[in-house]
Amino acid sequence: MESIYTGRKVVIFSDVHGLFEPLEAVISDALRRGITEMYSLGDNIGCGPSPCEVIDLLEAYSIKSVAGNSEDYCTLGIEPYINSFNEIKLRSQQWTASVVDKKRFLYIKDLPHSIDIEVGGRKIGLCHFANDVRTDYDLHGTEEYLNNLKLGCGYKQFFYTNTLEHRNTISYNIRKYGEDNPYMSGYVSARDNPIFEGKTIDYYDTIIQGHVHRNLYENGNGIDFYTIKAMALHFDNDPIDKAFYIILHERKDNKGFIIEKVYVPYDREKMEYTINKSDEPTGKIKKMVRML
């Protein structure tokens, strides 16, 4: 029987959070399948013990990545996000920033905040979160999304992105507080390099994002919104010894794609050893990977 697929396969993962061993396993599994087109949805670093090793692995395999808020904490500073920081998060981020050297800093500084791809005739926007986390961290954040998702309207908040109201808010705050104010670094970055290159959400057929650490789906105004879970941060019945990613299988005749969810085993014992021997001061990642 003739295949309905073109043979093109696209790997997407998100929220590695400085965990080298799961990322290594995902890349190896993708390469074993013959897939070299790979994308990360950001938060490659932050909390985990191996930010430098993760950055090096992404670069070594030419994996295209967007910047998440964890990258922004290093490149833009924590000031734009300070309301979301407690003492533990602050100390953890200070440690991450201290171990990311200049070369790796420049790598993450050059990451875009979105990437456009087309698969099976579908225009796809890849991002960490479809509300720009540089300027819209509080107004349209994760908790609002999860609450509104239960009401069947979580997607509506993404239609704020790059609207006239959004752009005016950015301009107003920069004028009010000044371009050199460290609390405005996210606003200046968003003004100069807007997410989705300034396009509004209705340009896309599909949005694929991370940030929320869970697998979620919603369709709104004809747009598919996929949120994919963090690679190795686990909830509920997630297997703690498997890393997660998705594969887009492109269909022929511009009929879109199907999504395959993949759980791949990784060396959990080695990861726990790496975490335990790290000098990251808070141990925050232990709870996130259910070591505690």
Order of alpha helices (4+ residues) and beta strands (2+ residues): beta-alpha-beta-alpha-beta-alpha-alpha-alpha-beta-beta-alpha-alpha-alpha-beta-beta-beta-beta-beta-alpha-alpha
